[in-house]
Amino acid sequence: MTPRTLTSRLRSEDGQAVIEFALVLPLLVTFILLIAGMGRMFNAYNDLNQMAADGARFAAVGTFPGATALLQNADTSATKTATVTGPSYSGGACAVGTTVTITTNATVTFFPMLGLAPVSLAGHSQMRVERCP
């Protein structure tokens, strides 16, 4: 091999795109997994808050259906196993004009494919009591 063919091969850019793609691919996959994980977390957080708001609304008008009825409306598998705390009334007992509080808690796995990073999420809602049961 002559020096001229060696230097021409070193200057050639054949295969450069493949090497750059191989270097960027792990970063791209990481970002996609992070976006999917954050989407799961946000969906579960919204679901918990919606369940808490529904429960507080029912309790505020004196028709709280119970925790199992609230969990039937859960969208995600993590929130179907959530715990519902309440209704708890400010002042200890139900009275018109006080506030009722409902809290929901669930543990959501950030990367479900790997089973890593379980995160505890909570939903919380308060409403003014209009009618006691």
Phi and psi restraints in degrees (value plus and minus 20) as a CYANA .aco file:
   2 THR   PHI    -106.4   -66.4
   2 THR   PSI     138.2   178.2
   3 PRO   PHI     -78.6   -38.6
   3 PRO   PSI     -51.0   -11.0
   4 ARG   PHI     -86.9   -46.9
   4 ARG   PSI     -62.2   -22.2
   5 THR   PHI     -90.1   -50.1
   5 THR   PSI     -53.3   -13.3
   6 LEU   PHI     -85.2   -45.2
   6 LEU   PSI     -67.1   -27.1
   7 THR   PHI     -88.9   -48.9
   7 THR   PSI     -52.0   -12.0
   8 SER   PHI     -90.0   -50.0
   8 SER   PSI     -53.2   -13.2
   9 ARG   PHI     -91.6   -51.6
   9 ARG   PSI     -54.2   -14.2
  10 LEU   PHI     -89.0   -49.0
  10 LEU   PSI     -49.9    -9.9
  11 ARG   PHI    -103.4   -63.4
  11 ARG   PSI     -35.0     5.0
  12 SER   PHI     -87.9   -47.9
  12 SER   PSI     122.3   162.3
  13 GLU   PHI    -125.2   -85.2
  13 GLU   PSI      -1.6    38.4
  14 ASP   PHI     -85.8   -45.8
  14 ASP   PSI     109.9   149.9
  15 GLY   PHI      67.7   107.7
  15 GLY   PSI     -22.1    17.9
  16 GLN   PHI     -84.8   -44.8
  16 GLN   PSI     -60.6   -20.6
  17 ALA   PHI     -84.2   -44.2
  17 ALA   PSI     -57.0   -17.0
  18 VAL   PHI     -85.7   -45.7
  18 VAL   PSI     -62.7   -22.7
  19 ILE   PHI     -85.2   -45.2
  19 ILE   PSI     -63.0   -23.0
  20 GLU   PHI     -84.2   -44.2
  20 GLU   PSI     -60.2   -20.2
  21 PHE   PHI     -83.8   -43.8
  21 PHE   PSI     -60.7   -20.7
  22 ALA   PHI     -84.4   -44.4
  22 ALA   PSI     -52.1   -12.1
  23 LEU   PHI     -96.1   -56.1
  23 LEU   PSI     -52.8   -12.8
  24 VAL   PHI    -108.5   -68.5
  24 VAL   PSI     -43.3    -3.3
  25 LEU   PHI     -75.2   -35.2
  25 LEU   PSI     -67.0   -27.0
  26 PRO   PHI     -80.5   -40.5
  26 PRO   PSI     -57.4   -17.4
  27 LEU   PHI     -86.1   -46.1
  27 LEU   PSI     -61.3   -21.3
  28 LEU   PHI     -83.9   -43.9
  28 LEU   PSI     -64.6   -24.6
  29 VAL   PHI     -84.8   -44.8
  29 VAL   PSI     -59.5   -19.5
  30 THR   PHI     -81.4   -41.4
  30 THR   PSI     -65.6   -25.6
  31 PHE   PHI     -83.1   -43.1
  31 PHE   PSI     -60.5   -20.5
  32 ILE   PHI     -84.4   -44.4
  32 ILE   PSI     -62.1   -22.1
  33 LEU   PHI     -85.6   -45.6
  33 LEU   PSI     -58.8   -18.8
  34 LEU   PHI     -85.2   -45.2
  34 LEU   PSI     -61.2   -21.2
  35 ILE   PHI     -84.7   -44.7
  35 ILE   PSI     -63.2   -23.2
  36 ALA   PHI     -84.8   -44.8
  36 ALA   PSI     -61.3   -21.3
  37 GLY   PHI     -84.0   -44.0
  37 GLY   PSI     -62.9   -22.9
  38 MET   PHI     -86.0   -46.0
  38 MET   PSI     -56.1   -16.1
  39 GLY   PHI     -82.7   -42.7
  39 GLY   PSI     -62.0   -22.0
  40 ARG   PHI     -82.9   -42.9
  40 ARG   PSI     -62.7   -22.7
  41 MET   PHI     -85.2   -45.2
  41 MET   PSI     -63.9   -23.9
  42 PHE   PHI     -85.7   -45.7
  42 PHE   PSI     -59.5   -19.5
  43 ASN   PHI     -83.1   -43.1
  43 ASN   PSI     -65.0   -25.0
  44 ALA   PHI     -85.5   -45.5
  44 ALA   PSI     -59.8   -19.8
  45 TYR   PHI     -83.1   -43.1
  45 TYR   PSI     -64.5   -24.5
  46 ASN   PHI     -83.7   -43.7
  46 ASN   PSI     -59.3   -19.3
  47 ASP   PHI     -84.0   -44.0
  47 ASP   PSI     -63.4   -23.4
  48 LEU   PHI     -83.8   -43.8
  48 LEU   PSI     -63.0   -23.0
  49 ASN   PHI     -86.1   -46.1
  49 ASN   PSI     -56.7   -16.7
  50 GLN   PHI     -86.5   -46.5
  50 GLN   PSI     -61.7   -21.7
  51 MET   PHI     -83.2   -43.2
  51 MET   PSI     -60.8   -20.8
  52 ALA   PHI     -85.3   -45.3
  52 ALA   PSI     -61.2   -21.2
  53 ALA   PHI     -86.2   -46.2
  53 ALA   PSI     -60.7   -20.7
  54 ASP   PHI     -82.8   -42.8
  54 ASP   PSI     -64.9   -24.9
  55 GLY   PHI     -83.4   -43.4
  55 GLY   PSI     -61.5   -21.5
  56 ALA   PHI     -86.7   -46.7
  56 ALA   PSI     -57.5   -17.5
  57 ARG   PHI     -85.3   -45.3
  57 ARG   PSI     -64.5   -24.5
  58 PHE   PHI     -83.5   -43.5
  58 PHE   PSI     -63.4   -23.4
  59 ALA   PHI     -87.2   -47.2
  59 ALA   PSI     -51.4   -11.4
  60 ALA   PHI     -87.9   -47.9
  60 ALA   PSI     -47.6    -7.6
  61 VAL   PHI    -124.6   -84.6
  61 VAL   PSI      -9.7    30.3
  62 GLY   PHI      60.4   100.4
  62 GLY   PSI       1.5    41.5
  63 THR   PHI    -147.6  -107.6
  63 THR   PSI      23.4    63.4
  64 PHE   PHI     -83.8   -43.8
  64 PHE   PSI      99.7   139.7
  65 PRO   PHI    -101.5   -61.5
  65 PRO   PSI     -32.2     7.8
  66 GLY   PHI      86.5   126.5
  66 GLY   PSI     142.2   182.2
  67 ALA   PHI     -86.0   -46.0
  67 ALA   PSI     -56.9   -16.9
  68 THR   PHI     -86.0   -46.0
  68 THR   PSI     -54.5   -14.5
  69 ALA   PHI     -88.8   -48.8
  69 ALA   PSI     -55.7   -15.7
  70 LEU   PHI     -88.1   -48.1
  70 LEU   PSI     -58.3   -18.3
  71 LEU   PHI     -91.7   -51.7
  71 LEU   PSI     -37.8     2.2
  72 GLN   PHI     -88.5   -48.5
  72 GLN   PSI     -43.0    -3.0
  73 ASN   PHI    -111.6   -71.6
  73 ASN   PSI     -13.8    26.2
  74 ALA   PHI     -88.1   -48.1
  74 ALA   PSI     120.6   160.6
  75 ASP   PHI    -112.0   -72.0
  75 ASP   PSI     -56.3   -16.3
  76 THR   PHI    -124.2   -84.2
  76 THR   PSI     138.6   178.6
  77 SER   PHI     -86.0   -46.0
  77 SER   PSI     -50.7   -10.7
  78 ALA   PHI     -90.1   -50.1
  78 ALA   PSI     -58.2   -18.2
  79 THR   PHI    -103.1   -63.1
  79 THR   PSI     -32.9     7.1
  80 LYS   PHI     -89.3   -49.3
  80 LYS   PSI     -40.9    -0.9
  81 THR   PHI    -127.1   -87.1
  81 THR   PSI       1.4    41.4
  82 ALA   PHI     -91.0   -51.0
  82 ALA   PSI     140.1   180.1
  83 THR   PHI    -124.6   -84.6
  83 THR   PSI     116.8   156.8
  84 VAL   PHI    -131.5   -91.5
  84 VAL   PSI     105.3   145.3
  85 THR   PHI    -133.0   -93.0
  85 THR   PSI     105.7   145.7
  86 GLY   PHI     107.3   147.3
  86 GLY   PSI    -198.1  -158.1
  87 PRO   PHI     -96.1   -56.1
  87 PRO   PSI     120.6   160.6
  88 SER   PHI    -140.1  -100.1
  88 SER   PSI     112.3   152.3
  89 TYR   PHI    -122.6   -82.6
  89 TYR   PSI     121.3   161.3
  90 SER   PHI     -89.0   -49.0
  90 SER   PSI     113.8   153.8
  91 GLY   PHI      72.9   112.9
  91 GLY   PSI     -25.8    14.2
  92 GLY   PHI      74.1   114.1
  92 GLY   PSI     -55.8   -15.8
  93 ALA   PHI    -145.5  -105.5
  93 ALA   PSI     139.1   179.1
  94 CYS   PHI     -91.1   -51.1
  94 CYS   PSI     105.7   145.7
  95 ALA   PHI    -168.9  -128.9
  95 ALA   PSI     121.0   161.0
  96 VAL   PHI     -81.8   -41.8
  96 VAL   PSI     111.8   151.8
  97 GLY   PHI      80.5   120.5
  97 GLY   PSI     -37.3     2.7
  98 THR   PHI    -101.4   -61.4
  98 THR   PSI     158.3   198.3
  99 THR   PHI    -128.6   -88.6
  99 THR   PSI     126.8   166.8
 100 VAL   PHI    -132.4   -92.4
 100 VAL   PSI     120.0   160.0
 101 THR   PHI    -143.0  -103.0
 101 THR   PSI     114.3   154.3
 102 ILE   PHI    -144.7  -104.7
 102 ILE   PSI     113.7   153.7
 103 THR   PHI    -146.1  -106.1
 103 THR   PSI     116.4   156.4
 104 THR   PHI    -141.7  -101.7
 104 THR   PSI     120.3   160.3
 105 ASN   PHI    -152.3  -112.3
 105 ASN   PSI     122.3   162.3
 106 ALA   PHI    -173.1  -133.1
 106 ALA   PSI     135.1   175.1
 107 THR   PHI    -127.3   -87.3
 107 THR   PSI     104.1   144.1
 108 VAL   PHI    -136.2   -96.2
 108 VAL   PSI     114.8   154.8
 109 THR   PHI    -107.4   -67.4
 109 THR   PSI     103.1   143.1
 110 PHE   PHI     -86.8   -46.8
 110 PHE   PSI     -66.4   -26.4
 111 PHE   PHI    -134.8   -94.8
 111 PHE   PSI      69.2   109.2
 112 PRO   PHI     -86.7   -46.7
 112 PRO   PSI     -45.5    -5.5
 113 MET   PHI     -87.0   -47.0
 113 MET   PSI     -52.2   -12.2
 114 LEU   PHI    -122.8   -82.8
 114 LEU   PSI     -34.1     5.9
 115 GLY   PHI      51.7    91.7
 115 GLY   PSI       5.4    45.4
 116 LEU   PHI    -122.2   -82.2
 116 LEU   PSI     137.9   177.9
 117 ALA   PHI      37.9    77.9
 117 ALA   PSI      42.2    82.2
 118 PRO   PHI     -90.5   -50.5
 118 PRO   PSI     115.8   155.8
 119 VAL   PHI    -142.5  -102.5
 119 VAL   PSI     115.5   155.5
 120 SER   PHI    -110.0   -70.0
 120 SER   PSI     104.6   144.6
 121 LEU   PHI    -136.7   -96.7
 121 LEU   PSI     132.9   172.9
 122 ALA   PHI    -157.1  -117.1
 122 ALA   PSI     122.1   162.1
 123 GLY   PHI    -134.0   -94.0
 123 GLY   PSI     126.7   166.7
 124 HIS   PHI    -164.9  -124.9
 124 HIS   PSI     117.2   157.2
 125 SER   PHI    -168.8  -128.8
 125 SER   PSI     121.9   161.9
 126 GLN   PHI    -149.1  -109.1
 126 GLN   PSI     122.4   162.4
 127 MET   PHI    -164.7  -124.7
 127 MET   PSI     138.4   178.4
 128 ARG   PHI     -99.1   -59.1
 128 ARG   PSI     114.2   154.2
 129 VAL   PHI     -96.0   -56.0
 129 VAL   PSI     108.0   148.0
 130 GLU   PHI    -124.8   -84.8
 130 GLU   PSI     -49.5    -9.5
 131 ARG   PHI    -173.1  -133.1
 131 ARG   PSI     116.4   156.4
 132 CYS   PHI    -113.5   -73.5
 132 CYS   PSI     130.5   170.5
